[in-house]
């Protein structure tokens, strides 16, 4: 069984309806992911085809509201419709930021939610009706009236690579409204002291984030497990950081909490790892459900960091290298796949020894109709 850490970091104020708690209810994305990962058998949820050789995570939601009760998704229903105006991408013209345009089609097999799984960065959507809206702040597509159930849809997206040197030179204005996502409502002295020690001597946000990210390495005693050991500290996050055992939700939430403790905006993202190769595409099952951390860098937007150790199908990048294999660089999206020697990306993530080195594509950009 999992500890109370998930209950402490769960909760949600997302759209209600099918797959989300029923009319008037709310979806707990943490509990949804936890329940599916604990299934005894894998079952297919999505079929995905894309012309990108090595796609990054297929993402459907974020949790960016941190209260004493944990990370929660923001209330939806006041966001923009998908219009011709689009949404500007803050990183598209920056030196060293590489973006390549790809096309994907998703066939929903068994996934009933009001959030739409898409690769980032979105450029254009097809086969979606006017009920689907874009949450600008959370970078997520959702509907208050429709569900993903039984849908087939397509979209264009730009796979994005961020230069470490550029992230290191990024400076966020102290008065920026994005500072809202650096708030921690209830400081834990254990966490404060740990973050202070890890970031000592670091002079920029990127180096601080990388120090926190690297802390979760297997060489530091952290391991992936669907069960956690109980603690005695009275704090779920302190128990997790002390016992160093858990799965993706806990790593994502813990890293986001620690990054915020360093006064840097962070949130939790939900989606799927790449899945198993199936013909010209991928099959994504309940065991591919995943969660990771996204950190905001001025001029670049939200950048992903996946702190979960030892999971097949997770990815590393030039800006977030595998801390357990620091001398192994990421493979290019256009190059040879970095296959985990113990198994493919679609294997049960509970049994793999370390990450795959794949090329991620993520960021923030425009969403336009077909």
Secondary structure, 3 states (H helix, E strand, C coil): CCCCHHHHHCCCCCCCECCCCECCCCCCHHHHHHHHHCCCCCCEEEEEEECCCCCCCEEEEEECEEECCEEECCCCCCCEECCCCCCCCCCCCCCCCEEEEEEEEEEECCCCCCEECECCCEEEEECCCCCEEEECCCCEEEECCCCCCCCEEEEEEEEEECCHHHHHHCCCCCCCHHHHHHCCCCCCHHHHHHHHHHHCCCCCHHHHHHHHHHHCCHHHCCEECCCCCCCCCCCHHHHHHHHCEECHHHHHHHHHHHHHHCCCCEEEEEEECCCEEECCEEEEEHHHEEEEEEEEECCCEEEEECCCCCCCCCCCCCCCCCCCCCCCCCCCCCCCCCCCCCCCCCCCHHHCCCCCCCCCCCCCCCCECC
